[in-house]
Amino acid sequence: MNLSETQRVLADFFQKELTHNKKRHLVFWYDESGEFAEDIEQIDIPGVRKWIIRKDNLFATKYELEKRDPDSHFLLYANMPKPIPREDWLYDQFCMGQEFATDKITVIMRELGLTDDALRETFKTFQSFFNNKERLRAFRKYDVHDWTEEAIELTVLAALTKSKTNTIDDIIKALMHEHSEDRTQLWEVMDKYAGSDVFWQLVEKYYGYMYPDKSLESLALSFIMTYMAEAAEMIEVPQTWKPFISGRTANVVVFMDQWMNHREDRHVYDKVAGQLERHIDMEALLAQWDVRERLAFDAFRIFDRTTIDYVVHQLISGMTYFKAYADMLEKRRHSHWYSEFEQEYGALSGAIELLQLVHEELAYIPEMTGFDLFTTYEKNYYRLDTAYRKFYVHYDRVKDKDDLLGLRDYVEKVYTNQFMNELAIKWAHALEATEKEGWPIPGISQQGDFYRDWVMPYQHNNERVFVIISDALRFEVAKEVMNALNHERKASTELKAMQGVLPSFTALGMAALLPHNTLALTEDGKVLADGNSTVGLKNREMLLQTRTPEAMAISFDEVVEMNRGMMREAFQGKKMIYIYHNVIDATGDNASTEQDVFQAAETAVDDITQLVNQLVVNLSVSNVLITADHGFIYQRDNIAESQKTPRYKGESLLLKRRFMLTDGPINVEETLSYEMNQTNGGKPLFITVPKGINRFPIQGAGANFVHGGAMLQEIVVPVIKFKNDRSRSDENAVKQVIVRLTTPTRKITHEVTYLTFLQTERVDDKRRPLRLNAYFVDEAGMRVSNENVIIADRTANHPAERTFREKFVFKRMNYDKRKTYTLVLEDEEDKAGAAYERYSFTIDIIG
């Protein structure tokens, strides 16, 4: 600070308004270095007396201020160190005045509004830090509510490490981030301008880290081993861990929880943990522990990998403890690494579901009539197809499939050789018993009557109806569509099954859904409805308009591109709208993409759900029917020779893998034949289909995805009836389940406390799952506990099976039992960040 600036600042001091009944300004200036000793004579401030303090005139100064001139403003300059209060003759006068200084530390303290001179030595400790404008600017950005020696140290460290906040937690995370990338710049800057000892002392204070050979790597190891030791209820902690285990377990657990699960920090933890996992050879340690004993561990990836390996080995070995395996997967849903292994766990869930169904319910399929087997598939057996599909949906998304290859082979064998073959045999027996009676099974709703049975009632009531036809939407996929709609809209839904036409291929299935008196299957495989072509949207729209002039046929792709205005314009005045959707069949019928057919089924569910939502939101649509032209059979493995029906050596009008069209009856081994009079208004034709899941041998790829035959997966055609509910009734309202804290006490007295929560109702068609984060905060909103994830998705009827016992670990700190601490339940889906529920607590734990 130069002389002119010094004089200006001093003048400002004397221009300040007098407060607290003061009658004059007394400004003390201790210039220890003597920087202004020669310039003091040049300083002249009007109306202010200038007085030089020396060691030999202290009494005279005191006498001058108190007796001789008690009214004038004084600038008191001393070329000496500022005395400590108990040795200061002028301390009373100093307290009535104010201090002016030109040294960097005093200026900084003055600018920060600090008057506690006890902090001067702390600021002096970091003199080199404060000598740089950029570092000082960074220091000032942090909020400090209570200026203490520790607050200054933390803020200096935060500025040097570019931490998000001036807390020891974020300082550690910043340094760990750099360390994970093999960089040392921040550490070196911190060590230079603050000293690493300051950092380690704070780490020891808060986290009990006392390992002799201090490093960020050993600190991370201490955190992880302390965190694991706290979770090791069933395992004896190895001796080699004990030097790393902290005495401040609670603080470490809370830190680890926030580091591992914070969306911006978790990738750093993942990298550090990956490095340490290799360093300490966790794989060798795991060999000493039972897999069930380590389910609570989630510090390293290896805990999830070995859990997956264990369940895979159990399943392919024929073990049948399915509930135990499902419980293991349920526990892993809360683990840190679950999202990384979500597809592996999804594949395991599908495999467990499939194998359990086969083992407990479908190991033997009894002989039944065609009617009974059809309805049993509609009510129960379809679940096997869903489990098989879900296994592959997740399996196909796994990046490294090596660990699941054995399970894939086993699932394929069980599904194809046990379930499908058994179902095929019993279904063939049932059809053979009624083969002479023709294709339609008495008592079952027929696809050819779809318009009459499902669409016409809306026309009679003068109600508008939308019909969504999704190519190859087989029954079990439609079940998922219905569940999705139930969970998204206030509406009623029901799913029924129709017996599909034979052959179960697109041309005939699409025609059967149109209004008609007769269907004619021509020799070249084309289908005529009442003598008219059924190919293409225009022809289908013309057939619809023969019954309802205000009818329309349109593609899904065209509809989803419309905004609200375009939709209203397009459908204004229309009473019957057929919307055609094609994802599953388009994917499966292409040899290059048929392996993606199960992913296409997932897309179809999303597409149809989105379309219904658009119709309801944009057009206030009340009535929607969702159906298909046919289903499909799919297996992942290549078709074996045993799955191929002997080649027919005669002439056929049309030959596909799952059906053959001829103009006369034929006799082919392992086939079923039907005269097509029931769908043909002209010349009789004959349809022949392989029994079971066999295919006619045809050259070329693309034999895994097929339809056209008579298997239940092909001909159990779904119809979803959707009715939007605009009433005030809550009967069809979609709501999330409710979760409530049931532990009666509202006082925390232990660092480790268990609280119980209840999912008050089961998840069902209209009750959606809820995922909550639960943690405690103080009155300032700072977290004081770990975070628990409550996944409320249980379907059990008994309340005891819908309870959650969660473990809360509280930081070791001084709690004020007169203050309120809050248990926050936070809905993960709530983007606004509002709390789902808040419970007030007192905490009486000695820190």
N, C-alpha and C positions, 0 to 999 in steps of 0.2 A: 504494500500500500504506500503510494508516494505522499509527499507532504501536503499537496493541495487536496487530494482525496481525503487524507486524514483530517485536515481542518474542516472539510465539508461534513464528514460523518460526525465529528465532534459538535459542530454547530447544530446538527440535527438532534443530537442528544439534548441539548439545552432548549430546543424548541418544543420538546414534548410537553404535553399537558401534565401538570402536577396532580398526583392522585394521593389517596390515603392521607389526606390532611397535611401533606408536605408543603412547606413554604418556599423551598428553594431546591435547586439541583446541586448535588454533590457527585462529581464524576471522578472516580479513581482510575488512574492509568499506571499499571505496573509494567514497565518496559525493561524486563530482566536483561535482555541482550544489549540494551543501550542503543538500539537502532535509531532512536530519535533524540538522544541526549544532546546532540549539537543543534538540533532543529527546534527544540522546544521553545527557545526564545522567540522564534519567528511566528509562532502560533499566537494569533490574537483574535479572540472572540468577543465582540461587543457585549458589555454588561456582565462579563465573567472574569472573576479574579483567578489568576494563575498562581499556583503555589507549588514549590518544589519540596518533596518529602525526602529527607535524608535520615540516616540512622541516628544522627545526633540532634535532630530537631523534632522528634516524635511528640515530646511533651508540649513543645512550643506550638506545633501544628494543632494538637488537641485543644490547647488553650485558645488559639486563634479562632478555631471553628465554633467553640462552645461559648467563649466569653467575649472576645474582642469583636468578632464579626459573625453573629449568629444568623444574619439575614441574607448575605450576598451569595450568588452562585459561585461555585468553586470548581476549577479544574485542578486536581491534585495529581501531579506527575511524580513517579518514583522510579529511578534507575536502579531497581533491586527486585529480587524475587518477591512474589506475593506471599506474605507471612501466613502461617496457619492460624486459624481463629484464636486459639488459646495463647498465642504469643503476639497477637496483634493489638498494639496500644490503641489503634484507631478502629477497632472492629465495630464498635457501636455506631460510629459515623459511617463506616462502610455499609452497614446494614440499612442505614437510612438513605443511602445513595445508590449508585449503580456503577458497574465496572465497564471501562472501555479498554479494549486490547487490540493490538495489531498483529499478534501472532496467529498463525493459521488455526490452531486448535480452538482458541477462544472465539475467533470469528465464526468458526463452524458451530460451536456450541451456542453462540449468540443467535445465529441464523436458525438453529433448530429450536430455539426457545428454551434452552436448558440453563437453569440457574444453579443446579446442584454441582458445586465445585468438586465434590467427591468423585465425579465421573471424569475429571480432567486427566487423571493418570491413565485411565482406560483408553481415552482418545489418544494420549501421547504414545501409548503402546503401538498404535497403528499409524504413527506419524507418516511413515513412507506411503501408506495406503492413501491417506488424505491429501498427499502432495500432488495428486493427479486429478484434473478436473473431470475426466470421464468416469473415473472410479467414484468420485464424490457425487457426481450426478446419478450414477447407478445406486449408490447408497441411499440417496434421498427418495428414490422411487418406492422404497418399501415402507409399509405402515408399521409404526412402533407406538403402541399405546402406553406402555409403561417403560420408561427409560431406566435400564439397569445395566450393570456391567455385562451380564449375559446377553441382553438384548442388543447391545452394541457389537459384541463378538459375533452373534448370529447374523446380524445385518451385514457386517463386513464380509463374513464367509459367503453369505448369499450373493452379494454383489460380485465377489471374485469368481464364484462358480456359476454365475448366471442362473441361479435357482429361481423357480417360480415364486416362492415365498421365502421369507426369512425365518423358516423353521428348520430344525435339524433334520426332520424327515425329508423335506424337499432338497436340502443341501446334499444329503446322502444320495438321493435318487439322481441328482445332477451328476455327481461324481461317478456313480455306478454306470450311468449312461455313457460317459466318456470312456470309462474303463472297459465296458463291453465292446467298444470299437477300437480297443488297443491304442487309445490316445492318452496323453498325459498333460496336455497344455493347461487345462483348468487346475489340475492338481499342482503343477509347478508354480502357477501364478498364485494360488492360495498359499502354498508353502512359503513363497517369497515375501508376500505382503501381509500375511497374517500369522504364518507359522503353523505347521501341521499339528503341533502339540495342542493348540487351542481347539482344533477340530477333534482330536482324539479324546481330550478331556470332556468335551460335551457329549461325545458318543458314549463314553464310559458312564457319565452321569445319567443319561437317559436310557441306555440299553445294557448297561452292565458289561460292556465289552472290555475284557481285561487280558486278552491273549497277548503274550509277551512280544511276539513277532508281528507287529501291527502292519496290516496292509488291507486294501480294499477287498482283495480276494478272501482273506481270512475273516474279514468282517461279514462278507456275504455268507461265508460258510457258517459262521457263528449264528447269523440270523436263521438260516435254513435248518441247521441242526437243532437249535432251540425250538423252532416252530414244530419240527417233527417230533422232538422229545415230548412236547406238550400234548401232541396227538397220540403218542405211543402208549395207549392204555393197556394193550395186551402184549407188548413187546419189551424186552429188556434192552435198554439203550446200550450200544457197544461202548466199551471202555475208551476207544479211540475218539469218540465223540465228546466225551465229558469235558475236556479242556475248552471246548468251543461253546458249551452250553452256558447261557447267561443266567444270572440270578434274577434278572428283570424280565421274566418270561412274558408277563402280560403285555408289556410295552412292545416286545419283539413280535408277539402274535398280532397285535393290532397293526404294527408297521407292515409286517409281511402281508397281511390281509389286504391292506390298501395298495401296496406295491404290486402284488400279484393280480389284482382285479381291476385296478384303475385303467380305463381304456387307453390313456396316453402313456402309462408307465409299464403296462404288462409286457410289451414287446421287449423292453430292456430286461425285465426279470427273466423272461423266457431265454434270452441269450445268455445271461449270466448263469442261470440254472443249467443250461445245456453244457456250458464249459465246466462247471463244477461236477456235474454228473459223471463226466469222463474222468475228471481229475481224481475223484475219491472212489472210483470203481464201484458204483452202487449195485451193479449186476451181481458182483460176488457177494455182497451183503444180503441181497434179496434171496439168495439160495438158502439162507439160514432161517427164513421166515415163511410161515404159511400164508398163502395168498389172501385168506380171509382175515388174517391178522393185520394186514397192511392196507386194507380198504380205505382207512381214514387218511392215508398219506396221499398228498398230491403235490409235493414240492418239485418232483422230477417227472419227466415224461415216462420214464421207465415203469412207473407204477401203473399207468394206463396200458402201456404196451404189454406188460406181463399179465395184467388182468384179462386183456383181450386174448392173449395166447392161451391162458388157462381155460377160459370158457370154450374157445375153439377146440382145444384138445379134448375137453370133456365131451363135447357134443359129437365130434367125429369118432370118439371111442365108444359111443352108444350109451353114455351115461344119461340118466333121465331125471336129474334133480333140477327140473326146469324152474321151479319157484325160487330155488336158491340162486340160480344163475340170473334170473330176472331181478332179484333183490340186489345182487352185486352190481348189475348195470344201473339200477335205480340209485344206489349210493354214489356211483361214479358221476351221475348227472350234476352233482354239486361240486365236482372237482375242478381245479383250475384249468386242466388240460382238456376238459370235455369237448370244448368247441373244436379243438384240433383233431380229435378222434371221433367226432360226432357221426361221421358216415360209417366208420367201423362199428360203433355201438349200434347204429341203426340197422346195419346188416345183421349183427348178432341178434337184435330184437326180432327181426323178421324170421331168422332161422329158428330161434327158440319157440316163437309162436307156431311156426309150421310143424316143427318136430313134436311139440307138445300136443297139438291137435291130432296128428297122426297117431301118436302113442296112446293118448287117453280116449280119443273119440272115434277115430277113423281107421284104426289098424285093421278093422274088418268091417266092410260095408255089407249089410245083409241084403238078401234078395228082396226086391220090392216090385210093386207094379210101376209102370211108367209114370202114372200120376203121382204116386207117393215119392218116387225118387226125384222127380222134377221139383215138387214142393219142398222136399228135404234139402235139395241143393239151394233153393231160393232162401230157405230159412237158416241153413247151417253150413253146408259144404263149400259154399262160395268163399268162406273165410280162408281156406287153404290157398286158393288162387290169389287172394289179397296178400297173404303172408309171403308167398313165393315172389309176387311182384315187388313187394316192399323190400325183400332181401336184395333183389337185383337193382332196385332204384338206388339204394345206398351203396351196394357193392360197386356199381359202375362209377360212383363218384369218389371212391377211394383211390388215392394217387399211387400208393405202393401196395399192390394186391398180394404180394408174396405170402404174407402171413394168413391170408384168407383163402388161398387156393384150395387147400384141403377141405375146408368147410363148404366152399362152393361146389366141389365135386360131390360131397355128401348130401347137400341140400338137393342137388340136381337128381341124384339117385333116388332119394326118398320121394321126392315130388313125382318124378316120372315113373319110376318102377313100382312104387307102392301105391301112392294115391291115384294118379292118373290111370294106371293100368287097372287097378281094382275098380275104380269108378267106371272105366270103359267097359270092363267085363260085365258088371252088374247092369249098366245102362243098355248094353247090347242085348242081354238076356231079356230085359223088360221090353225092348222094342221088338225083338223077335217074336215075343208072345202075342203081339198085336199087329205084326207086320201086314197080315192079310186085311186088317181093318183100315189100313191107310195111315197117313202121317199124323193128322191132328189127334191128340190125345183127349178123349172126352173129359169135360170138366175143367179144362185149362183155357184161359183167355187166349185168343188167337191174334197173331200180329195182323192178319188180313182183316180183322174187325176193328183195328185201331181207330179209324175215322169214325165208325159208327158208335163204338163204345166210349171213346174218350173225347172226341172233338165235337161231335154233333150235339151233345147236351148243352154246350156253351152256345151253339147257334140257336137252339130252341129257346134258350133264355135271353137271347139277344145280348150276349156278353162277348166281349173281345177276348181272344185267346191267342197267345204266341206258342208255337210249337218249335222246339229246338231239336233237330235231328243230328246227332253226332255219329259219324261213321265209325263203326266197330266199338262203340261204347258198350263194353260188355257189362254184365249185371254187377259184378263186384266193384267196378270202377264207378258205376252209377251210384252205388251205395256211398262211396266217398263223396260224390257230388252232393248227395242229399245231406250228408253230415255237415259239409262245408256251408251249405245254404242255411241249415238250421242254426249254425253258430254265427251267422252273419246278419240274418234278417229276421225281423218280426213277421213271421209267416208260419203257416202250417204246411207240412210236406208229408207225402206218403210215397212209398216205393212198392210197385207191384211188378209181377213178371208176366210176360206173354210168351207163348210158344211161337218161335219164329218160323218163317216159311222155309221150305226145303226146295232147292239148295239154299243154304244160308249165305248168299252172296249179294253184293251191293245192288245190282240191277233189280233183282226180285224183291229184296228187303225194302228198298226205297219205294218201289211201286206199291207194295202192300200197305204202306202208311198213307197213301193217297186215297181219296174217295173213289170207289169203283163198284161196279156190279160184277164184272168178270176181269180176271187177269189171264193173259195169254203169254206163255213162254214159247218163243219161236225157236225154230231149229238152230238158228245161229246165236241163241242165248239172249236175244233182246226180249224186253217185256213190254206188253201192250196192256193198257188199262182201258176197258170198254172200247178196244180197237185203236186207241191213241197211244202215241209214243210217250214214254215216261222219262226219256233222257233229257237232261238239261233243265235249267230253271224256268225257261219260257214254257216248255211243255208241261211242267209240273204246275206252274201257275195257271195255265189254261184249264187243267183238270180241276184244280181247286175252285176256280171261278164258275165251273159248271154247277157247283153246289152253293157257292157263296160269291156273288159278284164282287164283294168288297174283300177279296182274298189277294194274297201276295206271296211270292216265293223270292227269297233273297239269300245271299251267302253271308256267313258269319264275318268274313273278312271285310265285306262292304259295310256291315252294320257297325263294327267296332271303330271304324274310321270316322263315324259321324259324331258331331257334337250335339248338344241338346236341341238346338234349332233345326238342324238337319234331320234329326230323328223325328221330331214332331211333324215336320213337313212331309217326310217320306211315308209315315204311317198314319197320317191324318185320314180319318174316315174308313180305315181298314178294320175289318172284323176278325179276320183269320190270317195270321202271318206265319208261314213256315220258314224257319231259318236253318240253313244247312251248314254244318261244321265238319271239317275233315282234318284231323291231326293224327289220330291213332292209325287209321287205315292207310293214310298217305305215307306214314313212316314205315309201317310194318310191311306194306306191299312192295316196298323198294328193297331189293336185295342188299344194297349198299348201306341202308339205314335200319333194316329190320331189328338189329340188335338194340336200337334205341327206342323200341316200341313202348317199354315201360316208362321211360322218361317222357315219351309223348303222352302217355296216360296221365302223368302228373300235370302236363301242360293243359290237357283237355279239362281236367278238374278246375284248374285256374281260369281257363277261358270261359267255361260255361258259367262259373260263379260270377265272374266279372260281367258277363253279358246280362245275366239276370239282374245284377245290381244296377247296371246301366238302364235297363228297361224300367225298373221300379223307380229309380231316382229321376230319370229324365222324362218318363212318360206316365208315371203313376200306374204302371201295369199291375193288374190284380191276378191274372191267370196265366200260368205258364205250364206247358207240358214238355217234358224232356224224354226223348227216347232214342232208339238206334235202329239201324237196318239189320244188324247182326252182331254177334260177339266175335271171339277169336280164340284160337289155341296158340300158345307160344311155349317153346322150350329153348333153353340156351344151347344145350349140346347139339352137335350135328345129328341128323336123323340116322339112326342105325338101320342096317338092312332089314332087321326083324320088324321095323316099323313101316316097311313098304309093302303095300298090297301087291300080289302078283299081277303082272302086266296083262291087260285085256288085249287079246290078239284080234278081236273083231273091229268093226267100224263103230265110231261114236260121232255124234253131232258136235259135242263139246266136251273136252277133257281138261279138268283142273285137278290140282293135287287132292282136293277133298270131295270132288263129285264128278260124275260122268253123266252126260245127257245122251240118251239113245232113243230111237224111234220104235223100239220094241223091247220086250223083257230080255234080260241077259242073266247068265249065271256065272258069277265070279266068286272065287273062294274068299271068305272073310269079308263079305259086303252085305249090305242091306239094300233092297230095291223097292221103289214106290212108283205106282202109276200116278201121273200128275194131273189127273182129271180135276182134282179139287182146285187147282190154280189155273187150269188151262181151258179157255172157252172154245178151243178149236180141236185140232188133231191131238189125240192122246200121245203123250211123251212119257219117258221113263227116266227116273233119276236114281242113280246108284251111288251109294256112299260107302267108304271103308268103315268097318267096325272100329269103334274106339278112336284112337288118335292116329291111326295109320294114314299114310299118304299114297296116292297113286304115283308110281315112278314117272317123273317128268324131267327132261333135261334142263339144266340150268340151276343157278343159285336161288336162294329165297324160299327154302322149305321149312324154316323154323316157325315163321308166322303164317298161319293159314286159317281159312274159314271156308264155309261152303258145305261142310258136313253136318252131322247130326249130334255131335257131342254137346253136353249141357252147356259148356262154356261158349258154344257157338249159337245155340238156339234159345237159351233163356234170355229173352230180350226185356230190358228194363223199361218201365214207364214211371217217371217221377211226376207227381201232381203237386204243383207249387201254388199256394194261394197266399198272396200278400195280405197281411192283416193291418188295416188302418183304423181299427177300433180302439177305444180307450182301455180295453181289457189288457191285463198283463199276461194272459194265458200263453200267448205265443211270443212274448217279448224275450229277446236275447240278453242275457245278463251274465256277468262274470260271477263265479262263486264268491262267497263272502268268507273272509278269514278274520278271526277275532282272537285276541289274546285272552287266554282262559286262566292263566296264573293269577290268583287273587291279590297277592302282595304287590305293592307299588314302592317297595324299598329294596335297594341293592346293598348288601352288606359284605359280599365276597367278590374277589377279583374274577373268579369263575362262577358264573350263575347260569342256571338252566331255566328257560321259560317255555311254556307250552302254548301252542296255538291250535285252533280248531278250524278246519274247513267245514263250515256249517251245513253245506249241502253237497251232494255228489255231483260230479260232472255228468251231464246228459245232453240230450238234443238241444236244449235251450239254456244250458248252463255251461259257460265257457271256462277253461282253466285260467288260473291267475298265477303270475310269477312275481313275488315280492322280494325286495331287498330290505333287510331289517338291521338297524344299527342305532346306537345311542349318540346323542349330541348334547353339548352344554348350551347355556343360554346364548353364547355367541355363535352357535352353529358349528363349532368344531367337534369333530368326531372323537369320542372317548372310548369306543369299543371296536371290536371287529365287526364285520358284516356277514350276516347269514342270508342265504337264498332259500326262500320257501317256495317250492313248486307245488301249488295247490291244483292238482289235476287228477285227484283220486276219484274212482267210480264206485267205491265200496258203499254199501247201504248202512253199515254200522258206524256210528260216529267215532268209536274207538279206533277204527282203521283210517280215520281221516284226521288224526292228530299229528302234530309236529313238535318234537322236543328239540329246541335249539340251544346251542351253547354260546354264551356271550362272555368274552374275555375283555376286562376293562383295563385301561392304562393304569400303571402305578403312578399316581399323582395325588396331590392334595385336593380332595373333594369338599365342597361346602354343603353341609347337610341342610343349610337354610335356603339353598338355591334349588331351582327346578331343572332336572335333566329330562330329556325327552327320548322315548323310544319311537323311532320313525319307521313306518312301513311304507315303502316306496314301490309303486307299480312300475315295472320295467317298461311297459308299453305306453305309459303316460309321458309323451314328449314334452308336455308343459312343465314337468318336474314337480307338480303338486303332490304332497304326501297323500298316500292312500288312507292312512290312519296315523294318529299321534297319541301316545300315552305318556302322561307326566309321572316322573319318578323322583324320589330323593335317593341320593347315593351317600352312604356313610361307610366309606372304606378308608382306612388309614393308609396314606400314600407312602 
